[in-house]
């Protein structure tokens, strides 16, 4: 900030005066009217002040003052700390006068005075000369109070720290040497050794000022506190010198040593004490002095020795001590593991890991464990299968092996492509105590139902007029339903029944009648009375194909339904599922198939399962026959027909929902190609069936590929 207004006042008043600049960390000072020529007959003093704890540094940036010998006429005088730092005139870089150049002017305190003096005129050889004056910059510089000269004149510059002085920007503070305490005046120090604490495993302790004479009137307490498990050793160094008396033991000054509260001795004189093994981790040294004396005191080195524990020893041949050491000391530890396939045991408790630590009293904090062979436990039971031991029977410990297998020929184990049932079924007891298969890990194998493999298949090779009684095992997939009257169905997998939708939601029935109708499903026999004795299988869920229309009596499109049983059934010779078709060859003209059921035969209700062998008919022939009957029934591509109008054999009421079964000789399996759906009369022409090939994707989506 320039001082033009104040200097103008001085100029026009023609009086001397002082200008006090505001206390700042930096600023500038100029001559009056700068950079215009300064006035004549003027003397002003500018007082520059910076905050306490700083010095003033001043540098001239421009300087143009009338030169004269000894700067007698016009001049700038700089003073600080009651001393003149210089008197200057002339121009920068000129030999005339005494210009300040780029010199830095520094005060010791926080003030600097700059006096500017001009005489009555500025003439040279009769010519009036004009001089611009000066421009100077100042800034606050940290004062290092700790290095101030002792003979400084200005009061307050000399720090009075009795021991140690520490400088910081803008000030300083005092501290004391170890064993002394800073007093309230923050400068003086007084001996304080009543609570010295040493916790390192080794170190040095000495009297104050050692090896110089110790102060008078001391009451010192030095405490050594090291960790448990360590014992402290003391070794005194030379010189050892404590005031003594020839006749009385330690009457003036004395050093007392305690370990665990026990006094180990009182020492003084010039003979240093012997080396001491305190057998303790807690030692106290008490040092008392009187008001006089000039003995040099004492110094000792303390060290610690670590307690040792006995070498650990394994209790059995399966125990492994990791990285055994030749010696174990306090706080050392060892880790125990077992050989592969064995379990760490502490008593009856299994351990995930074991670590023992050497205690302060030289004992291990835990007893050595034992290693017990891993036990995988009894293998889990396999639904529709079993297992046998490949190793010692009944032994389920590490490296034991078992073979799971499924109940042939009714179930087959699910395997990956390229794998075999023997590989998939082998499980080994692992080091982790878990039964595992090398392909599937812990995942249990699955025994899937084998479809289309009756133990006692039909062997009739001639066409049978009117049907024939079935023998047990001929059609083991046959289901007997009693929902809105008799019906049939076929077992898929081990918990699904394939049937016709109209046996559940009959045509020309009100939809309100669909609710709360019991759905009885029977399996496993060829006689109605016997099959009922076996008990019905509760139905968990009914799935009707979305294309089925109950309210359209002449449209059997989508006449297919699935019943999910509450529980899987156990397969056997009289209860096996049938397979689903996978190609159109199952619908070739004249291909023979079998239809079985508990329906009407010769106008009588059948009490035994009967079957009939039928050929697949020509589609156009069936359409012509329907036209002769003036039928408006829908015969879609999702249906096929079978039979021969010249022969009196067919499915009839009560057979609906049963399947049209065809033998696939290439694979030796039986395939359900259709579901008994509708017809005109019984044995009077053709029968019409839901074409299952067109619904295989829907079936798999609902029940899953595995079924």
Protein Blocks (a to p, Z undefined) as FASTA:
>chain_A
ZZklmmmmmmmnopacdddddddfbdcdddehiabdcdehiaddddddddehiacddddf
bdcddddehilmbccdddeehiafbdcedjehiaghjdebjadcddfblcdcddddddfb
dceehiacddebiadddddddddfklgcfkbfbghkaccbfkbccddehiacddddehia
cdfkomaccddfklcccfbfbdcdddehiabdcdehiacdddddddehiacddddddddd
ddddfkbghklbccdddeehiafbdcedjbdcddddehpabdcddddddfbdjdebjadd
dddddddddddddfbfkbccehiafbdcehiacdddddehiacdehjaccfbdcddddfk
opafbdcdddddddebjadddehiacddfbdehiacehiacddddddfkbccdddehiaf
klmmpccddfkopacdfklomaccdddddehiafbdcfbfbdcehiaaddehklmmbccd
dfeocdddddehjlbccddfklmmcghiafklmgopacdddehiabfklmmmnopaddfb
dcddfkbcfklmkbcghiacddddfbdcdddfklccddddfbfklmgghiacddddjbde
ehiacfbdcddddddddfklmmmmmmmnopabdcdfkbccedjfkbccdddehiaoiacd
dddfknopacdfbdcfbdedehiaccddddfklmmmmmmmmnopkZZ
